[in-house]
Amino acid sequence: MPMKPVEELSEEYFADIITSVQNKLNIEVSREEIFRVIKESSHVNEFQIMLMFKEQDKFCIKCGECCRTSTPIDFTKSDLKNIAKRVGTSYKKLKKRIKASPRGKHQIFNIPGKPCPFLEGQATCSIYDLRPLSCQKYPVGKGLAEILSGRSFQLPMDSCSAAKEMLTMTILGKIVINLYEKKFGKPPQLPILIPPEVLELPQAQRLRWFHDNFDTISSIMRAHMKAEK
């Protein structure tokens, strides 16, 4: 992920994404216009996160880059107990082996990455079906947690090919919305659907809430937009 804020990055940095957007569009849009939209879209909003959160597995090529470079990694106590059972050791021995340290009051543990201790070779997860939600929903999960906490978020485009693809789709969506607004005016605003108490939960539990409630949220949004027409 670039250290500079996106506003300071050049059009050249996003050259591949701009070309990809142009190739996917059925209408002519200049590279300058796409770059302007990129600068607006790199800090994604809750609605964009909702869509990407649901769709990101389609873009993941399982390269293992996030397993080799992301740190720390969040595990719940339940995650660690299930993994300990799988690998044939005790919960306490596993915590010691992977250097899991507790964080906060909600039974969340951090383990150092770079690489993840459960990574085999360059791209094989030895606990894939038991991996924590923070791994299942990378890179969007991290963005969701930051947005729910009121912080901005940038997709890790330097290290994650899925993030590049999702940013491309976000830009395409933004361009379509811009064209809609020019012709019909601004679309109706969506209601705030995330309960305030969810914002107080630690990251892993916020991700779980979102994961469990995505379909309900989407249904409410569709009904709201239909009513506003």
Long-range contacts (C-beta under 8 A, 24 or more apart in sequence): 1-154, 1-156, 1-157, 1-158, 1-159, 2-154, 2-157, 2-158, 6-38, 6-39, 6-42, 6-43, 6-154, 7-39, 11-35, 14-38, 16-164, 17-157, 17-164, 17-167, 17-168, 17-171, 20-164, 20-168, 21-168, 21-171, 21-172, 21-175, 24-168, 24-172, 25-172, 25-175, 27-179, 29-175, 33-175, 34-171, 34-175, 37-171, 37-174, 37-175, 37-178, 38-167, 38-171, 40-174, 41-167, 41-170, 41-171, 41-174, 42-154, 42-155, 42-167, 43-152, 43-153, 43-154, 44-143, 44-147, 44-153, 44-155, 44-170, 45-147, 46-147, 46-148, 46-194, 47-190, 47-221, 48-170, 48-173, 49-140, 49-143, 49-144, 49-147, 49-153, 50-210, 50-214, 50-217, 50-218, 51-173, 52-140, 52-143, 52-166, 52-169, 52-170, 53-137, 53-140, 53-141, 53-144, 53-210, 53-211, 53-214, 54-214, 54-218, 55-166, 55-169, 56-137, 56-139, 56-140, 56-162, 56-166, 59-161, 59-162, 59-165, 59-166, 60-162, 61-161, 61-162, 62-123, 63-123, 63-161, 64-119, 64-121, 64-122, 64-123, 64-124, 64-125, 65-159, 65-160, 66-135, 66-138, 66-139, 66-159, 66-160, 67-113, 67-115, 67-116, 67-119, 67-123, 67-125, 67-135, 68-113, 68-114, 68-115, 68-116, 68-119, 68-122, 69-113, 69-114, 69-115, 69-159, 70-113, 70-114, 70-116, 70-138, 71-112, 71-113, 71-114, 72-110, 72-111, 72-112, 72-113, 73-110, 73-111, 73-112, 73-113, 73-116, 73-132, 73-134, 73-135, 74-103, 74-108, 74-109, 74-110, 74-132, 74-134, 74-203, 74-204, 75-100, 75-108, 75-109, 75-110, 75-111, 75-132, 75-134, 75-204, 76-107, 76-108, 76-109, 76-132, 76-204, 77-107, 77-109, 78-107, 79-130, 79-132, 80-109, 82-130, 83-118, 83-127, 83-130, 86-127, 86-130, 87-126, 87-127, 103-202, 104-202, 106-201, 106-202, 106-204, 106-205, 108-202, 108-203, 108-204, 108-205, 132-204, 133-204, 133-207, 133-208, 133-211, 134-203, 134-204, 134-207, 137-207, 137-211, 139-163, 140-166, 141-207, 144-206, 144-207, 144-210, 145-203, 145-206, 145-207, 148-194, 148-198, 148-199, 148-206, 148-210, 149-199, 150-199, 187-225, 188-224, 188-225, 188-228, 188-229, 190-221, 190-224, 190-225, 191-220, 191-224, 193-217, 193-220, 193-221
